[in-house]
């Protein structure tokens, strides 16, 4: 199971730039791009809370779970 953030869909629906999102999260534009591009494997609770408040959603709406990879034990 893979978990991914739905940042791009939510951001483009609000017509917000990556630069504006980086400022919201108090990070660099490069780091935000890595987060949106699924190149970062974790997100802080503070950033998760900030994103949910900004988009008016719950973590369940921000995160997407897919079964594209087999579970390894």
C-alpha positions as CSV (number, residue, x, y, z in Angstrom):
1,X,0.0,0.0,0.0
2,X,1.2,3.4,-0.9
3,X,0.2,6.7,0.8
4,X,0.4,9.9,-1.2
5,X,-0.5,13.5,-0.6
6,X,-3.1,15.0,-2.9
7,X,-1.4,18.4,-2.8
8,X,-1.3,19.1,-6.5
9,X,-5.0,18.5,-7.0
10,X,-6.0,20.6,-3.9
11,X,-3.5,23.4,-4.7
12,X,-4.5,23.7,-8.4
13,X,-8.2,23.7,-7.4
14,X,-7.5,26.8,-5.3
15,X,-5.3,28.3,-8.0
16,X,-2.3,28.6,-5.6
17,X,1.3,28.6,-6.7
18,X,3.9,26.3,-5.3
19,X,5.7,29.4,-4.1
20,X,2.6,30.4,-2.1
21,X,2.3,26.9,-0.7
22,X,5.9,27.0,0.4
23,X,5.4,30.2,2.2
24,X,2.3,28.8,3.9
25,X,4.4,25.9,5.2
26,X,7.4,28.1,6.0
27,X,9.7,26.1,3.8
28,X,11.6,26.6,0.6
29,X,9.9,26.2,-2.8
30,X,12.3,23.4,-3.6
31,X,11.2,21.5,-0.5
32,X,7.6,22.1,-1.2
33,X,8.0,20.7,-4.8
34,X,9.7,17.6,-3.3
35,X,6.7,17.2,-1.0
36,X,4.2,17.7,-3.8
37,X,6.2,15.3,-6.1
38,X,6.1,12.5,-3.5
39,X,9.9,12.7,-3.1
40,X,9.7,13.2,0.7
41,X,8.7,10.2,2.8
42,X,7.3,12.0,5.8
43,X,5.3,15.1,6.8
44,X,5.2,16.8,10.2
45,X,2.0,17.0,12.2
46,X,2.3,20.8,12.1
47,X,2.4,20.8,8.3
48,X,-0.4,18.3,8.1
49,X,-2.5,20.5,10.4
50,X,-1.6,23.6,8.4
51,X,-2.6,22.0,5.1
52,X,-5.9,20.6,6.5
53,X,-6.8,24.0,7.9
54,X,-5.9,25.8,4.7
55,X,-7.8,23.4,2.4
56,X,-10.7,22.9,4.9
57,X,-10.3,19.2,4.8
58,X,-9.4,16.2,7.0
59,X,-6.2,14.2,6.8
60,X,-8.3,11.5,5.1
61,X,-9.1,13.9,2.3
62,X,-5.5,15.1,2.1
63,X,-4.0,11.6,2.0
64,X,-4.7,8.9,-0.7
65,X,-4.1,5.2,-0.1
66,X,-3.4,3.0,-3.1
67,X,-2.7,-0.7,-3.5
68,X,-0.2,-0.3,-6.3
69,X,2.7,-2.0,-4.5
70,X,2.7,-5.4,-2.7
71,X,3.1,-5.2,1.1
72,X,6.6,-6.5,2.1
73,X,7.0,-8.2,5.5
